[in-house]
Amino acid sequence: MNTRIAKKLEYYSLNTLTWVIVAVVVFPIFWMVKVSLHTNGEILQGITSMAIPEPQWLNYKNLWETINFGQYFKNSLLICTATMLISCFLAILAGYALARYRFPGSGLFGISVIGTQMIPGIMFLLPIYLLFLNIKDTLGLPMVDTYWGMVLVYSAFYTPMSIWIIRSFFVSIPKDLEESARIDGCNRIQAFVRIILPLSLPGIIAMCVYIFLTAWDELMFAWVLTTTPEVQTIPVGIRLFVGQYTNRYDLLMSAATVVTLPVIITFFLSQKYFISGMTAGAVKG
């Protein structure tokens, strides 16, 4: 009897804790949406009530008129998509090599790949900026305030972690499947394309979601390496609502809501693949 009571207490305690954690995580998003429907005056006076006297839906319209928010949205979409494709391609090749081959330095290379993630990104900010200026002075190739400059930086930052994600997934796929395909007449590339890639689709989706969402939210390098609205991304555009436009917190929250919705939708549509891909190497490899 005591055991049943203990199990019920444990069950309800874990459920309560789970809902508390969910509430803590969801409340800032709820508050962001709520604040976006207030006037800027109400926000500056301080919002103490959960009610919204008169929802200001015009904030979402004014958002696109105050600055060229559509341009920032397009820039983020282009840069993040290009980064995702390049990093995904490189990570798949490198991850497969680390998972299936043993070559001189492979162990050191694998450790170095994940070790790069331990270095704070801000340490690279000034060297990269000076490098871009040097490239322009030496080769005449502009890198600052360009799409390809941002894509190059993001690809360099997000590829190492992507390699580790997809490598773990490749390790979890039995080698016997490839060997069977080779016996049936496939060469190594055909076995990889026809057998390994379809089986590793959850890991590839997880990797793509990770790359895209991380690049979508990045501000520091976008703020320093871009100087004009023609290249600047959404986080930079949102930052302009504070200071340059008289602290329009209502539009700031509206912009944050607009930017967050695609992220939430993307994650929920791919959460099954994302979770399975991120945990693929937890028990194997």
ABEGO torsion letter per residue (X at the ends): XAAAAAAAAAAAAAAAAAAAAAAAAAAAAAAAAAAAABBAAAAAAEBABABBABBBAAAAAAAAAABBAAAAAAAAAAAAAAAAAAAAAAAAAAAAAAAABBBBGAAAAAAAAAAAAABBAAAAAAAAAAAAAAAAAAAGBBABGBAAAAAAAAAAAAAAAAAAAAAAAAAABBAAAAAAAAAAGBBAAAAAAAAAAAAAAAAAAAAAAAAAAAAAABAAAAAAABABAAABBAAAAAAAABGAAGGBAAAAAAAAAAAAAAAAAAAAAAAAAAAAAAAAAAABX
